[in-house]
Amino acid sequence: MGTPTTLQGPPRDFLDWPFFDDSHKALAEKLDDFAASRALAQIDHADTDKACRAIVRSLGEAGLLDAATGAGGSVPIDSRAACLTRETLAWHDGLADFAFAMQGLGTGAIGLSGSEELRRTVLPKAQSGEWISAFALSEKDAGSDVAAMACAARKDGDHYVLDGEKTWISNGGIADVYTVFARTGEAPGTRGISAFVVFADDPGFSIAERIDVIAPHPLATIRFDNCRIPASRLLGTPGEGFKIAMRTLDIFRASVAAAALGFAKRALDEATAHAKTRTMFGNHLSDLQMTQAALGEMAAEIDAASLLTYRAAWRRDVQNLSTTKEAAMAKMVATENAQKVIDRAVQMFGGRGVQKGEITESLYREIRALRIYEGATEVQKLIIARELLKV
């Protein structure tokens, strides 16, 4: 991510908060050791597809995909571990954060609702980095409005036949396995959606279009044309797909907030280091009260988001309670605050802040999508309000 820096990694003082136990501190050390090995720095990011495959393999070999896949399905996913991993990877490399996250999101529904055979087939290979996974929910006219889904699956004997398209699919074009949501018609709206596992070599599956975005990562529109798969690839029961999708997103939504924390903390670290060395009007930039005020506000915004993020993860892991409202709060505040923090960092760097290849320029591109995917900020506000109105 950008030009080399003398910074070694994100600060770890927050691990003293009561949300964490010794296993998380050990994971933090493992993550720092991985970053120090420069495994990520040695991967050529010029070819995004190739880089993503290499990163997934590297993460798998280091044992870091356990936090995304629940150790290949052998243990429940620990939200705090997933958040800690995403925060750390995002601080170092946005594509690494993406690669880790998609291994979890793409296989989460299989871990929750897949048959024993599917779990044995997919999860260990995703954990090792041998297979890359994808989560295919969005469509051209069905993003936030999942009920508008048009992609359909019809039962045909002991098979299902899928027809339609999905778009904005992360890892589209390089994934080996896709969790796909399609309308099966058991009831109107979201109650008539089911979830399936589709492999990249299934007949009738194809990549319709590759999509380029400002923070490069594998993204595509995928197509199903009379795509015939065994009925055993159904996840859960017919019509349960929307619930499975929401349960999966609930697990990983707080981790989106954690990725935003990683980007924001990197921006603050870069801005602080820059302010201490940049001379202006006979002083350092850090001597100016306007700079000090900006840094103070950035630090407070990050800590506020961090507390919300790890509160949501802790509530799920330790209290075993619903985190629909808490995760929505965390994602909304963390992504919006990170956007503000990074914008201030860019401003502090001046012209250099928007120069291609600079850390701040890269962070500015990385953060924007997080305010949209897995539920835009506006959707998070509605989720929070609906949860409040249930009381």
C-alpha positions as CSV (number, residue, x, y, z in Angstrom):
1,M,0.0,0.0,0.0
2,G,1.9,3.0,-1.2
3,T,5.5,4.0,-0.6
4,P,7.6,2.4,2.1
5,T,7.4,3.9,5.6
6,T,9.4,3.7,8.8
7,L,6.3,2.8,10.8
8,Q,6.4,-0.8,12.0
9,G,2.7,-1.6,12.6
10,P,-0.4,-0.5,14.4
11,P,-0.3,0.3,18.1
12,R,-1.4,-2.5,20.4
13,D,-2.3,-0.6,23.6
14,F,-6.0,-1.3,23.0
15,L,-5.4,-5.0,23.7
16,D,-5.5,-4.1,27.4
17,W,-9.2,-3.4,27.0
18,P,-11.5,-6.0,28.7
19,F,-12.8,-7.2,25.4
20,F,-9.7,-9.3,24.8
21,D,-8.1,-12.4,26.3
22,D,-4.7,-14.0,26.0
23,S,-5.6,-15.7,22.7
24,H,-6.1,-12.4,21.0
25,K,-2.8,-11.0,22.3
26,A,-1.1,-14.1,20.9
27,L,-2.9,-13.6,17.6
28,A,-1.7,-10.0,17.5
29,E,1.9,-11.2,17.9
30,K,1.4,-13.7,15.1
31,L,0.1,-11.0,12.9
32,D,3.0,-8.7,13.7
33,D,5.4,-11.5,13.0
34,F,3.7,-12.1,9.6
35,A,4.0,-8.4,8.7
36,A,7.6,-8.3,9.8
37,S,8.4,-11.2,7.5
38,R,7.5,-8.9,4.6
39,A,5.5,-11.6,2.9
40,L,3.0,-9.0,1.7
41,A,5.6,-6.6,0.6
42,Q,7.2,-9.2,-1.7
43,I,3.9,-9.8,-3.6
44,D,3.7,-7.8,-6.8
45,H,0.4,-5.9,-6.7
46,A,0.5,-4.9,-10.4
47,D,-1.6,-7.9,-11.4
48,T,-4.5,-7.7,-8.9
49,D,-5.8,-11.2,-9.6
50,K,-2.4,-12.8,-9.2
51,A,-1.6,-10.8,-6.1
52,C,-4.9,-11.8,-4.5
53,R,-4.2,-15.5,-5.1
54,A,-0.7,-15.1,-3.7
55,I,-2.0,-13.2,-0.6
56,V,-4.6,-15.9,0.1
57,R,-1.9,-18.6,-0.1
58,S,0.4,-16.6,2.1
59,L,-2.2,-16.1,4.7
60,G,-3.2,-19.7,4.6
61,E,0.4,-20.9,5.0
62,A,0.8,-18.6,8.0
63,G,-2.4,-20.0,9.6
64,L,-4.1,-16.6,9.5
65,L,-7.2,-17.7,7.7
66,D,-8.3,-19.7,10.7
67,A,-9.9,-16.5,12.1
68,A,-11.9,-16.1,8.9
69,T,-13.1,-19.8,8.4
70,G,-13.3,-20.9,12.0
71,A,-10.2,-23.1,11.6
72,G,-11.7,-24.8,8.6
73,G,-15.1,-25.2,10.3
74,S,-13.7,-27.0,13.3
75,V,-14.5,-24.2,15.7
76,P,-17.0,-21.3,15.8
77,I,-15.7,-18.0,14.2
78,D,-14.3,-15.7,16.8
79,S,-15.5,-12.2,15.9
80,R,-12.8,-10.5,17.9
81,A,-10.1,-12.5,16.1
82,A,-11.6,-11.7,12.7
83,C,-11.7,-8.0,13.6
84,L,-8.2,-7.9,15.0
85,T,-6.9,-9.6,11.9
86,R,-8.7,-7.3,9.5
87,E,-7.6,-4.2,11.4
88,T,-4.0,-5.3,11.3
89,L,-4.0,-6.3,7.7
90,A,-5.8,-3.1,6.6
91,W,-3.1,-1.1,8.4
92,H,-0.5,-2.9,6.2
93,D,-2.2,-3.7,2.9
94,G,-5.7,-3.1,1.7
95,L,-5.7,-6.0,-0.7
96,A,-4.6,-8.4,2.1
97,D,-7.5,-7.2,4.3
98,F,-9.9,-7.8,1.3
99,A,-8.5,-11.3,0.7
100,F,-8.8,-12.3,4.3
101,A,-12.4,-11.0,4.6
102,M,-13.6,-12.7,1.5
103,Q,-12.4,-16.1,2.7
104,G,-14.7,-15.6,5.7
105,L,-17.7,-14.0,4.0
106,G,-17.6,-16.5,1.1
107,T,-17.6,-19.6,3.3
108,G,-19.5,-18.2,6.4
109,A,-22.9,-19.5,5.1
110,I,-21.4,-22.9,4.5
111,G,-20.1,-23.1,8.0
112,L,-23.5,-22.0,9.3
113,S,-25.8,-24.1,7.2
114,G,-23.9,-26.4,4.9
115,S,-24.1,-30.2,5.0
116,E,-21.2,-32.1,6.6
117,E,-20.0,-33.1,3.2
118,L,-20.0,-29.5,1.9
119,R,-18.2,-28.4,5.1
120,R,-15.5,-31.1,4.7
121,T,-15.1,-30.3,1.0
122,V,-14.9,-26.5,1.1
123,L,-13.8,-25.2,4.5
124,P,-10.4,-26.9,4.9
125,K,-9.4,-25.8,1.4
126,A,-10.5,-22.2,2.1
127,Q,-8.6,-22.3,5.4
128,S,-5.4,-23.4,3.8
129,G,-5.6,-20.9,1.0
130,E,-5.9,-23.6,-1.7
131,W,-9.4,-22.4,-2.6
132,I,-10.7,-18.8,-3.0
133,S,-14.3,-18.1,-2.0
134,A,-16.9,-15.5,-3.0
135,F,-20.3,-14.3,-1.6
136,A,-22.9,-13.7,-4.4
137,L,-25.9,-11.8,-3.1
138,S,-26.1,-8.4,-5.0
139,E,-27.7,-7.9,-8.4
140,K,-28.0,-4.9,-10.7
141,D,-31.4,-4.0,-9.2
142,A,-31.1,-5.8,-5.9
143,G,-28.4,-4.4,-3.7
144,S,-29.7,-3.0,-0.5
145,D,-33.2,-4.1,-1.6
146,V,-32.6,-7.9,-1.5
147,A,-36.3,-8.6,-2.0
148,A,-35.9,-7.4,-5.6
149,M,-33.7,-10.3,-6.4
150,A,-34.3,-11.8,-9.9
151,C,-31.7,-14.6,-10.2
152,A,-33.8,-17.8,-9.9
153,A,-33.3,-21.5,-9.1
154,R,-35.8,-24.1,-9.9
155,K,-36.0,-27.6,-8.6
156,D,-35.6,-30.4,-11.2
157,G,-35.5,-33.8,-9.6
158,D,-32.4,-34.1,-7.5
159,H,-30.9,-31.0,-8.9
160,Y,-31.5,-27.2,-8.9
161,V,-31.1,-25.2,-12.1
162,L,-29.9,-21.6,-11.7
163,D,-30.5,-18.7,-14.2
164,G,-29.7,-15.0,-13.9
165,E,-26.9,-12.7,-13.0
166,K,-25.1,-11.4,-9.9
167,T,-23.0,-8.3,-9.9
168,W,-20.4,-6.5,-7.7
169,I,-19.2,-9.9,-6.7
170,S,-15.9,-9.7,-4.9
171,N,-13.4,-12.4,-6.0
172,G,-15.6,-12.8,-9.1
173,G,-13.4,-14.3,-11.8
174,I,-10.8,-15.9,-9.5
175,A,-13.0,-17.7,-6.9
176,D,-13.1,-21.5,-6.8
177,V,-16.4,-21.6,-4.8
178,Y,-19.3,-19.2,-4.7
179,T,-22.1,-19.0,-2.1
180,V,-25.0,-17.9,-4.3
181,F,-28.5,-16.6,-3.3
182,A,-31.4,-17.2,-5.7
183,R,-35.1,-16.9,-5.8
184,T,-36.9,-20.3,-5.3
185,G,-40.4,-18.8,-4.8
186,E,-41.5,-20.5,-1.5
187,A,-43.1,-17.1,-0.5
188,P,-43.0,-13.5,-1.6
189,G,-40.1,-11.2,-1.0
190,T,-37.1,-12.3,1.0
191,R,-38.9,-15.5,2.3
192,G,-38.6,-17.0,-1.2
193,I,-34.8,-16.9,-1.5
194,S,-32.5,-19.9,-1.0
195,A,-28.7,-20.3,-0.8
196,F,-26.5,-22.6,-2.8
197,V,-22.9,-23.6,-3.3
198,V,-21.7,-23.2,-6.9
199,F,-18.2,-24.2,-8.1
200,A,-16.4,-22.2,-10.8
201,D,-16.2,-25.3,-13.1
202,D,-20.0,-26.0,-12.9
203,P,-21.5,-26.1,-16.5
204,G,-23.6,-23.0,-17.1
205,F,-21.6,-20.7,-14.8
206,S,-19.5,-17.9,-16.4
207,I,-18.0,-14.5,-15.8
208,A,-20.1,-12.0,-17.7
209,E,-17.9,-8.9,-17.0
210,R,-14.9,-7.9,-14.9
211,I,-15.4,-4.6,-13.0
212,D,-12.6,-2.1,-12.2
213,V,-12.9,0.1,-9.1
214,I,-10.8,2.8,-7.5
215,A,-9.2,0.4,-4.9
216,P,-8.4,-2.5,-7.2
217,H,-9.5,-6.0,-6.2
218,P,-11.1,-8.9,-8.1
219,L,-14.7,-7.9,-8.9
220,A,-17.1,-9.2,-11.5
221,T,-20.6,-9.8,-12.8
222,I,-21.3,-13.6,-12.9
223,R,-23.9,-15.4,-15.0
224,F,-25.9,-18.6,-14.6
225,D,-27.3,-20.0,-17.8
226,N,-29.1,-23.3,-17.1
227,C,-26.5,-23.9,-14.4
228,R,-27.4,-27.3,-13.0
229,I,-26.1,-28.3,-9.6
230,P,-26.9,-31.2,-7.2
231,A,-29.7,-30.5,-4.6
232,S,-27.2,-31.4,-1.9
233,R,-25.6,-28.0,-2.6
234,L,-28.6,-26.2,-1.0
235,L,-27.6,-24.5,2.2
236,G,-30.2,-25.0,4.9
237,T,-33.7,-25.4,3.7
238,P,-35.6,-23.9,0.8
239,G,-36.6,-20.3,1.4
240,E,-34.1,-19.9,4.2
241,G,-31.5,-18.0,2.1
242,F,-32.2,-14.5,3.3
243,K,-31.9,-15.5,6.9
244,I,-28.6,-17.3,6.1
245,A,-27.3,-14.2,4.3
246,M,-28.2,-11.9,7.2
247,R,-26.6,-14.3,9.8
248,T,-23.4,-14.4,7.7
249,L,-23.3,-10.6,7.4
250,D,-24.0,-10.2,11.1
251,I,-20.9,-12.2,11.8
252,F,-18.6,-10.2,9.5
253,R,-20.2,-6.7,9.6
254,A,-18.2,-5.7,12.7
255,S,-15.1,-6.8,10.8
256,V,-15.8,-4.2,8.1
257,A,-15.6,-1.6,10.9
258,A,-12.3,-3.2,12.0
259,A,-10.9,-2.8,8.5
260,A,-11.9,0.9,8.6
261,L,-10.1,1.2,11.9
262,G,-6.9,-0.2,10.3
263,F,-7.1,2.3,7.5
264,A,-7.8,5.2,9.9
265,K,-5.0,4.2,12.3
266,R,-2.6,4.0,9.4
267,A,-3.7,7.5,8.3
268,L,-3.2,8.9,11.8
269,D,0.2,7.3,12.2
270,E,1.3,8.7,8.9
271,A,-0.1,12.1,9.6
272,T,1.6,12.2,13.0
273,A,5.0,11.2,11.7
274,H,4.7,13.7,8.9
275,A,3.7,16.5,11.2
276,K,6.7,15.9,13.4
277,T,9.2,16.3,10.5
278,R,7.5,18.7,8.1
279,T,8.9,22.2,8.5
280,M,6.6,25.2,8.0
281,F,7.1,28.9,8.8
282,G,10.2,28.1,10.8
283,N,8.6,25.4,12.9
284,H,7.4,21.8,12.5
285,L,3.8,21.3,11.3
286,S,3.1,19.6,14.7
287,D,3.8,22.9,16.5
288,L,0.8,24.6,14.9
289,Q,-2.3,24.5,17.1
290,M,-4.5,23.7,14.1
291,T,-2.5,20.6,13.4
292,Q,-2.7,19.6,17.1
293,A,-6.4,20.1,17.1
294,A,-6.8,18.0,13.9
295,L,-4.7,15.1,15.3
296,G,-6.6,15.2,18.6
297,E,-9.9,15.0,16.8
298,M,-8.7,12.1,14.6
299,A,-7.5,10.1,17.6
300,A,-10.8,10.5,19.5
301,E,-12.8,9.5,16.4
302,I,-10.7,6.4,16.0
303,D,-11.1,5.4,19.7
304,A,-14.8,5.9,19.6
305,A,-15.2,3.7,16.6
306,S,-12.8,1.1,18.1
307,L,-14.9,0.8,21.3
308,L,-18.1,0.3,19.2
309,T,-16.4,-2.3,17.0
310,Y,-14.9,-4.5,19.7
311,R,-18.0,-4.1,21.9
312,A,-20.1,-5.6,19.1
313,A,-17.6,-8.5,18.6
314,W,-17.3,-9.1,22.3
315,R,-21.1,-9.2,22.7
316,R,-21.3,-11.9,20.0
317,D,-18.4,-14.0,21.2
318,V,-18.8,-13.8,25.0
319,Q,-22.4,-12.9,25.7
320,N,-23.7,-14.9,22.7
321,L,-26.3,-12.2,22.0
322,S,-27.6,-10.7,18.8
323,T,-25.4,-7.9,17.5
324,T,-27.6,-6.6,14.7
325,K,-27.8,-3.1,16.2
326,E,-24.4,-3.1,17.7
327,A,-22.6,-4.2,14.5
328,A,-24.6,-1.7,12.5
329,M,-23.5,1.1,14.8
330,A,-19.9,-0.1,14.6
331,K,-19.9,-0.2,10.8
332,M,-21.6,3.1,10.4
333,V,-19.4,5.0,12.9
334,A,-16.1,3.3,12.0
335,T,-16.4,3.8,8.2
336,E,-17.7,7.4,8.4
337,N,-15.1,8.4,11.0
338,A,-12.3,6.7,9.0
339,Q,-13.3,8.7,5.9
340,K,-13.0,11.9,7.9
341,V,-9.7,10.9,9.5
342,I,-8.1,9.9,6.1
343,D,-9.4,13.1,4.5
344,R,-7.7,15.2,7.2
345,A,-4.5,13.2,6.7
346,V,-4.5,13.9,3.0
347,Q,-5.1,17.6,3.7
348,M,-2.2,17.6,6.1
349,F,0.1,16.1,3.5
350,G,-0.9,18.8,1.0
351,G,-0.1,18.0,-2.7
352,R,1.9,15.0,-1.7
353,G,-1.3,13.5,-0.1
354,V,-2.9,13.0,-3.5
355,Q,0.2,11.8,-5.4
356,K,-0.3,8.3,-6.8
357,G,1.7,5.8,-4.8
358,E,1.6,7.7,-1.5
359,I,0.1,5.9,1.5
360,T,-2.5,8.6,2.0
361,E,-3.6,8.5,-1.6
362,S,-4.0,4.7,-1.4
363,L,-6.0,5.0,1.9
364,Y,-8.3,7.6,0.4
365,R,-9.2,5.1,-2.3
366,E,-9.5,2.1,0.0
367,I,-11.9,3.7,2.5
368,R,-14.6,4.9,0.2
369,A,-16.1,1.5,-0.7
370,L,-16.4,0.5,3.0
371,R,-19.1,3.1,3.4
372,I,-21.1,1.2,0.8
373,Y,-20.5,-2.6,0.8
374,E,-22.2,-5.0,3.3
375,G,-24.9,-2.4,3.8
376,A,-24.4,1.3,3.0
377,T,-24.3,3.9,5.9
378,E,-27.9,4.8,5.1
379,V,-29.0,1.2,5.5
380,Q,-27.1,0.9,8.8
381,K,-29.1,3.9,10.1
382,L,-32.4,2.1,9.2
383,I,-31.2,-1.1,10.9
384,I,-30.4,0.7,14.1
385,A,-33.7,2.5,14.1
386,R,-35.7,-0.7,13.5
387,E,-33.9,-2.4,16.3
388,L,-34.7,0.5,18.6
389,L,-38.4,0.5,17.6
390,K,-38.7,-3.2,18.4
391,V,-38.4,-2.4,22.1
